Amino acid sequence: MKALILAAGKGTRLLPLTDNIPKPLIPLCNLPTLLFVVDKIFKSGIKDIGLVISPVHKEYFYEFMKQYSLVDSIELIFQNEPLGVAHAVKEAKGYINQEDFLLYLGDNLIQDDLGPYRKEFQQGSTDALLLLKEIEDPSKFGVAQLGPNGKLIGIEEKPIKPKSNLAVTGLYFFKNKIFNEIEKIKFSERGELEITDAISSLMTKKNIVGRKLYGWWVDTGSREQILEANSFIMDQIFSGKFTNLYENYEFTDRILLGENSNIENVKTEGHAIIGHNSNIYSTRLSNGVTIGDKNIIKDSSVFNSIILDGNNYNNCEIINSIIDSRIQEGVNNRIIDIIET
């Protein structure tokens, strides 16, 4: 079995941050979001990954692969135009060949391990297995309807009036037969080849099941969702997950501290992660703060925020915000609910 990660989106809801970095490479807990996706796939037992990206971003992803020793495990696949999920899958047909595969929309992070779902799919007789999550308002997502034994009996893309509360999370296991259905579908009203249309076509003659996730699910498409994902991942790190990714950090009860970093008179409420070569003095860190490399922060308060590399803040209050690497200096500032670039 192979995995196919889709990461060709423009990230328009995260502008201007995504002018500087592709959305899948935005750091969570000081590591690229995509690395947590890859790590979860590897731990499920899948070792071969196709990564669908825009050619505009190829140098960013090449660098990512080299930095984290993934050149031999990931093959880049280019989607020249953003024409939908099914179109991206179609572009990867040559890579998938005749194998079963996991389709993973790279915006999404989940708490559940993928291994049990992969095992059920490969040992069963279904042609597709969709991972779903019960949420209050699923109208911004694909919405699934399930019958007895979790059999899929309906699926719609972003319906105005959802027929269930089961959101499609962007993680799917497919037999190779899905490519036949993709060839049959037409572009939707929004000009895309919709994977839900291909699934609906497959559903009429094949067995498809849905399985509900037990843990959290975040679609990291906005500032609020990125900060939420940062907090969730941080909780997992301090409970013993992802320690393989932080071998050059020092763990304490509340702070994960990078190499050559210093903290003096720092008060924490909840956990915090501080990168390498950073100096934090007389500062309060609250509710899951991540600070990148080469930062200097003095006499400040930071709440539920991500500060990327190379910034210098003195006597500042930063709340619910993401600070880009290009700011570099701030004095006597109050930054609330924004992406600062």
Residue pairs with C-beta under 8 A, 6 or more apart in sequence:
1 45
1 46
1 99
1 100
1 101
1 102
1 118
1 122
2 46
2 48
2 49
2 50
2 95
2 96
2 99
2 100
2 101
2 102
3 41
3 46
3 48
3 49
3 50
3 101
3 102
3 103
3 104
4 49
4 50
4 52
4 77
4 89
4 92
4 95
4 96
4 101
4 102
4 103
4 104
5 34
5 37
5 38
5 41
5 49
5 50
5 51
5 52
5 104
5 105
5 106
6 52
6 85
6 88
6 89
6 103
6 104
6 105
6 106
7 22
7 23
7 24
7 34
7 51
7 52
7 53
7 61
7 106
8 52
8 53
8 54
8 79
8 82
8 88
9 23
9 82
9 106
9 107
10 18
10 23
10 54
10 82
11 17
11 18
11 22
11 23
11 221
12 18
13 221
13 222
14 23
14 26
14 221
14 222
14 223
14 226
14 339
16 324
16 339
16 341
17 26
17 322
17 324
17 339
17 341
18 26
19 341
20 324
20 325
20 326
20 341
21 60
22 53
22 54
22 57
22 60
22 61
23 33
23 107
23 220
23 221
24 32
24 33
24 34
24 37
24 106
24 107
25 32
25 33
25 34
25 60
25 61
25 64
26 32
26 33
26 220
26 226
27 33
27 290
27 292
27 306
27 308
28 36
28 109
28 220
28 226
28 229
28 230
28 233
28 290
28 306
29 230
29 233
29 234
29 237
29 256
29 273
29 290
30 258
30 273
30 275
30 290
30 292
30 293
31 245
32 64
33 106
33 109
33 220
33 229
34 64
34 106
35 64
35 68
35 245
36 109
36 233
36 242
37 104
37 106
37 108
37 109
38 49
38 68
38 70
38 73
38 74
39 242
39 244
39 245
40 110
40 113
40 114
41 49
41 102
41 104
41 114
42 73
43 113
43 114
43 115
44 102
44 113
44 114
44 115
44 117
44 118
45 115
45 118
46 102
46 114
46 118
47 73
48 73
48 75
49 73
49 74
49 75
50 74
50 75
50 77
50 92
50 95
50 96
51 61
51 74
51 75
51 76
51 77
52 77
52 78
52 79
52 88
52 91
52 92
53 61
53 76
53 77
53 78
53 79
54 78
54 79
54 80
54 82
55 78
55 80
58 76
58 78
61 76
62 76
64 70
65 71
65 74
65 76
75 95
77 91
77 92
77 95
78 91
79 87
79 88
79 91
81 87
82 192
83 187
83 191
83 192
83 193
84 187
84 188
84 191
84 192
84 193
84 194
84 195
85 103
85 105
85 192
85 193
85 194
85 195
86 182
86 185
86 192
86 193
86 194
86 195
86 197
86 198
87 192
87 193
89 103
89 178
89 179
89 182
89 195
89 198
90 179
90 182
90 183
90 193
93 179
96 176
96 179
98 176
99 176
100 121
100 122
100 173
100 174
100 175
100 176
101 173
101 174
101 176
102 114
102 118
102 171
102 172
102 173
102 174
103 171
103 172
103 173
103 174
103 195
104 170
104 171
105 170
105 171
107 170
107 219
107 220
107 221
108 169
108 170
108 171
108 217
108 218
108 219
108 220
109 217
109 218
109 220
109 229
109 232
109 233
110 131
110 169
110 171
110 213
110 215
110 216
110 217
110 218
111 213
111 214
111 215
111 216
111 217
111 232
111 236
112 131
112 213
112 214
112 215
114 171
117 129
117 131
117 173
117 211
118 173
120 129
120 211
121 129
121 173
124 209
125 207
126 206
126 207
126 208
126 209
127 174
127 175
127 177
127 178
127 202
127 206
127 207
127 208
128 152
128 172
128 173
128 174
128 175
128 178
128 199
128 202
128 206
128 208
128 209
129 172
129 173
129 208
129 209
129 210
129 211
130 144
130 152
130 155
130 168
130 171
130 172
130 173
130 199
130 208
130 209
130 210
130 211
131 168
131 169
131 171
131 172
131 210
131 211
131 213
132 144
132 146
132 166
132 167
132 168
132 169
132 210
132 211
132 212
132 213
133 166
133 167
133 169
133 212
133 213
133 217
134 165
134 166
134 167
134 212
135 165
135 167
136 165
137 162
138 162
138 164
138 165
138 166
138 167
139 158
139 159
139 160
139 161
139 162
140 158
141 158
141 167
141 168
141 169
141 219
142 155
142 156
142 157
142 158
142 167
142 168
142 195
142 196
143 155
143 156
143 158
143 159
143 162
143 163
143 164
143 166
143 167
143 168
144 152
144 154
144 155
144 164
144 166
144 167
144 168
144 210
145 152
145 153
145 154
145 155
145 163
145 164
145 166
146 152
146 153
146 164
146 166
146 209
146 210
147 153
149 209
150 209
150 210
150 211
151 207
151 208
151 209
151 210
152 199
152 203
152 208
152 209
152 210
153 203
154 163
155 168
155 196
155 199
155 200
155 203
156 162
156 163
156 196
157 188
157 194
157 196
157 197
166 210
166 212
167 217
168 196
169 213
169 217
169 219
170 219
172 195
172 199
177 202
177 206
178 198
178 199
178 202
181 198
181 199
181 201
181 202
182 193
182 198
184 198
184 201
185 193
185 194
185 197
185 198
185 201
186 193
186 197
187 193
188 194
188 197
199 208
202 208
216 232
218 225
218 228
218 229
218 232
219 225
220 226
220 229
223 320
223 321
223 322
223 337
223 338
223 339
224 320
226 306
226 322
227 288
227 304
227 305
227 306
227 320
227 322
230 288
230 290
230 306
231 287
231 288
231 304
233 242
234 271
234 273
234 288
234 290
235 271
235 288
236 242
237 243
237 246
237 256
237 271
237 273
238 256
238 271
246 256
248 258
248 259
248 276
249 256
249 257
249 258
249 259
249 273
250 256
250 257
250 258
254 268
254 270
254 271
254 272
255 263
255 266
255 268
255 271
255 272
255 273
255 274
255 285
256 271
256 272
256 273
256 274
257 263
257 274
258 274
258 275
258 276
258 277
258 278
258 293
259 276
259 277
260 276
260 277
261 274
261 275
261 276
261 277
261 278
261 279
261 280
262 278
262 279
262 280
263 274
263 279
263 280
263 281
264 280
264 281
264 282
265 281
265 282
265 283
266 280
266 281
266 282
266 283
266 284
266 285
267 283
267 284
267 285
268 284
268 285
268 286
269 284
269 285
269 286
269 287
270 286
270 287
270 288
271 288
272 285
272 288
272 289
272 290
272 291
273 289
273 290
273 291
274 280
274 291
274 295
275 291
275 292
275 293
275 294
275 295
275 309
276 293
276 294
277 293
277 294
278 291
278 292
278 293
278 294
278 295
278 296
278 297
279 295
279 296
279 297
280 291
280 295
280 296
280 297
280 298
281 297
281 298
281 299
282 298
282 299
283 297
283 298
283 299
283 300
283 301
283 302
284 300
284 301
284 302
285 291
285 302
286 301
286 302
286 303
286 304
287 303
287 304
288 304
289 302
289 303
289 304
289 305
289 306
289 307
290 305
290 306
290 307
291 297
291 302
291 307
292 306
292 307
292 308
292 309
292 310
292 311
292 325
293 309
293 310
294 309
294 310
295 307
295 309
295 310
295 311
295 312
295 313
296 311
296 312
296 313
297 307
297 311
297 312
297 313
297 314
297 316
298 313
298 314
298 315
299 314
299 315
300 313
300 314
300 315
300 316
300 317
300 318
301 316
301 317
301 318
302 318
302 319
303 318
303 319
303 320
304 319
304 320
305 318
305 319
305 320
305 321
305 322
305 323
306 321
306 322
306 323
307 313
307 318
307 323
308 322
308 323
308 324
308 325
309 325
310 325
310 328
311 323
311 325
311 327
311 328
311 329
311 330
312 328
312 329
312 330
313 329
313 330
313 331
313 333
314 330
314 331
314 332
315 331
315 332
316 330
316 331
316 332
316 333
316 334
316 335
317 333
317 334
317 335
317 336
318 333
318 335
319 335
319 336
319 337
320 336
320 337
321 335
321 336
321 337
321 338
321 339
321 340
322 338
322 339
322 340
323 335
323 340
324 339
324 340
324 341
326 341
327 340
327 341
